[in-house]
């Protein structure tokens, strides 16, 4: 490894460890939930039960579980990083309890809206395959984080590394 790569690796390692140490119990809980649901996705049939599939059967709990279910490791990594970054911005303004409420409402709300949109598209197109489409993911919560961050602190610095600086207004 050359010197720049070594410095960058040590910088990232120290910052990641500091960030994990400073993370609240709410952030750790959401991260553990994301990792747990990812592990559950390897069990045959469990991903279908946890994700939203309107045509297969009516499972009310899937609106709560679908938001935390990811089937790829890179999605889980992005979700955890986004949660940590959003928590660093939003938790000083809110409490950990309000942060968890926001995650729950954004997850269930985005699942309900996605299901409603799927039904509306089905009504107009009459495509049966839409009713049996399965969907899940944390994207709705990340979108909610972006809106909340942009409304509360538009000029806040989210990420500052030797290579890049990201402010909320740029998202």
Backbone torsions as a table, in degrees:
resi	resn	phi	psi	omega
1	UNK	NA	138.9	177.0
2	UNK	-81.6	175.7	-172.2
3	UNK	-67.3	-40.0	-179.5
4	UNK	-65.2	-43.4	179.8
5	UNK	-65.4	-39.5	178.6
6	UNK	-64.8	-42.8	177.7
7	UNK	-64.2	-42.2	179.5
8	UNK	-65.1	-41.1	178.9
9	UNK	-63.8	-43.7	179.5
10	UNK	-68.8	-37.1	176.8
11	UNK	-62.2	-47.5	179.8
12	UNK	-65.2	-41.0	-179.3
13	UNK	-63.2	-45.2	-179.2
14	UNK	-67.4	-39.4	179.1
15	UNK	-68.5	-38.3	178.8
16	UNK	-64.8	-45.0	179.6
17	UNK	-63.8	-40.3	177.5
18	UNK	-65.0	-40.9	-179.1
19	UNK	-65.4	-42.6	179.0
20	UNK	-66.0	-39.1	178.3
21	UNK	-64.8	-35.5	-178.7
22	UNK	-84.4	-10.2	-176.5
23	UNK	-65.5	141.0	-179.8
24	UNK	-76.5	170.9	178.3
25	UNK	-66.0	-29.3	177.5
26	UNK	-64.3	-45.9	179.8
27	UNK	-66.2	-41.7	178.0
28	UNK	-64.1	-39.0	178.6
29	UNK	-64.6	-43.8	178.0
30	UNK	-64.4	-40.9	179.3
31	UNK	-64.2	-42.5	177.3
32	UNK	-64.6	-39.4	177.6
33	UNK	-62.3	-43.5	178.9
34	UNK	-62.6	-44.1	179.0
35	UNK	-66.1	-39.9	-179.9
36	UNK	-64.9	-45.0	179.2
37	UNK	-66.7	-32.9	175.4
38	UNK	-63.2	-43.1	178.2
39	UNK	-64.2	-40.6	177.8
40	UNK	-62.6	-26.5	-178.5
41	UNK	-66.3	-16.4	177.6
42	UNK	-80.7	-18.5	178.9
43	UNK	-74.8	126.7	-176.8
44	UNK	-58.8	129.1	176.4
45	UNK	88.3	-18.9	-176.4
46	UNK	-70.8	-37.5	179.3
47	UNK	-61.9	-36.7	177.9
48	UNK	-68.3	-33.2	179.7
49	UNK	-73.9	-35.7	-177.7
50	UNK	-83.2	-24.9	-178.5
51	UNK	-87.1	165.2	-178.4
52	UNK	-86.7	123.8	177.9
53	UNK	-140.7	98.1	-170.5
54	UNK	-67.8	-30.2	-174.9
55	UNK	-85.2	-25.5	-174.9
56	UNK	-71.2	-56.9	176.8
57	UNK	-165.6	166.6	-177.8
58	UNK	-94.6	105.8	179.0
59	UNK	-118.9	104.5	-175.7
60	UNK	-65.4	-32.0	-177.8
61	UNK	-68.8	-19.9	-178.2
62	UNK	-65.3	-22.7	176.1
63	UNK	-69.0	-26.0	177.3
64	UNK	-88.5	-33.8	-175.4
65	UNK	-88.2	-27.4	-175.0
66	UNK	-62.8	-31.5	-179.1
67	UNK	-66.9	-24.6	-178.0
68	UNK	-101.7	-2.9	-177.0
69	UNK	-88.5	122.0	174.1
70	UNK	-128.1	145.1	-177.6
71	UNK	-110.6	1.5	178.9
72	UNK	-128.2	139.5	-176.0
73	UNK	-64.0	-34.1	-178.5
74	UNK	-69.7	-30.8	174.6
75	UNK	-66.7	-40.5	178.1
76	UNK	-63.2	-42.8	179.2
77	UNK	-62.5	-45.5	178.3
78	UNK	-63.2	-41.2	179.8
79	UNK	-62.9	-43.2	-179.8
80	UNK	-67.2	-42.8	178.0
81	UNK	-62.4	-43.0	179.3
82	UNK	-64.4	-38.3	178.8
83	UNK	-65.5	-43.8	179.2
84	UNK	-63.3	-45.3	-178.9
85	UNK	-66.2	-40.9	178.8
86	UNK	-67.0	-38.0	179.6
87	UNK	-65.6	-37.2	177.8
88	UNK	-62.7	-31.0	-179.9
89	UNK	-86.7	-41.6	-170.3
90	UNK	-93.9	-32.3	-176.9
91	UNK	-64.4	-31.0	173.4
92	UNK	-63.1	-27.9	179.1
93	UNK	-87.4	-33.7	179.6
94	UNK	-109.8	176.1	170.7
95	UNK	-95.6	170.4	177.4
96	UNK	-62.6	-35.5	178.9
97	UNK	-65.1	-43.2	177.2
98	UNK	-65.7	-35.0	176.8
99	UNK	-63.1	-44.7	177.4
100	UNK	-64.4	-39.5	176.7
101	UNK	-62.0	-41.0	178.8
102	UNK	-62.1	-44.6	179.0
103	UNK	-61.4	-44.1	-178.9
104	UNK	-65.3	-45.6	-179.2
105	UNK	-66.9	-41.0	179.2
106	UNK	-66.1	-38.8	179.8
107	UNK	-66.7	-52.2	-179.4
108	UNK	-67.5	-40.9	179.6
109	UNK	-62.6	-43.6	179.2
110	UNK	-68.2	-33.6	176.7
111	UNK	-66.8	-43.4	178.6
112	UNK	-64.5	-43.3	179.5
113	UNK	-66.6	-37.9	177.2
114	UNK	-64.9	-41.3	178.1
115	UNK	-65.2	-41.2	178.1
116	UNK	-63.5	-42.4	177.7
117	UNK	-63.1	-39.0	178.1
118	UNK	-63.1	-40.7	178.0
119	UNK	-66.5	-41.3	178.9
120	UNK	-63.0	-43.9	178.2
121	UNK	-64.4	-38.0	177.2
122	UNK	-62.6	-41.9	-179.1
123	UNK	-60.7	-39.1	-178.6
124	UNK	-80.5	-32.2	-175.2
125	UNK	-101.0	-24.2	-176.5
126	UNK	57.3	32.8	176.9
127	UNK	-89.8	113.4	-176.2
128	UNK	-64.2	-28.7	-178.4
129	UNK	-64.6	-22.1	177.9
130	UNK	-67.2	-34.0	-179.7
131	UNK	-69.6	-25.1	-178.9
132	UNK	-102.3	10.3	175.7
133	UNK	-72.5	138.6	-179.6
134	UNK	-109.2	132.1	179.1
135	UNK	-140.4	153.9	-176.8
136	UNK	-165.6	170.6	174.5
137	UNK	136.1	164.6	-174.8
138	UNK	-97.9	7.5	-174.2
139	UNK	-62.0	-37.8	179.4
140	UNK	-62.5	-37.7	178.8
141	UNK	-70.0	-41.6	178.4
142	UNK	-62.6	-40.8	175.0
143	UNK	-60.8	-40.4	176.3
144	UNK	-64.0	-39.8	175.8
145	UNK	-59.5	-45.0	-178.1
146	UNK	-62.8	-42.0	178.8
147	UNK	-65.2	-45.1	-179.3
148	UNK	-63.6	-43.0	179.4
149	UNK	-65.1	-42.8	-177.4
150	UNK	-66.8	-34.6	179.5
151	UNK	-77.7	-33.4	-176.2
152	UNK	-87.0	-39.7	-176.6
153	UNK	-142.4	80.7	-175.5
154	UNK	-67.7	-25.4	-178.5
155	UNK	-103.0	13.0	-177.5
156	UNK	-72.8	140.5	177.8
157	UNK	-85.7	116.7	-178.9
158	UNK	-84.9	-44.9	-174.2
159	UNK	-141.7	130.7	177.6
160	UNK	-134.7	109.9	176.2
161	UNK	-124.4	172.0	176.4
162	UNK	-61.2	-21.5	-176.2
163	UNK	-97.4	-32.7	-172.3
164	UNK	-148.9	149.5	173.0
165	UNK	-126.9	126.7	-178.0
166	UNK	-119.3	121.4	174.5
167	UNK	-103.4	156.0	-176.4
168	UNK	-62.2	-37.8	-176.8
169	UNK	-64.4	-19.5	179.5
170	UNK	-81.6	-11.2	-177.8
171	UNK	-81.3	NA	NA
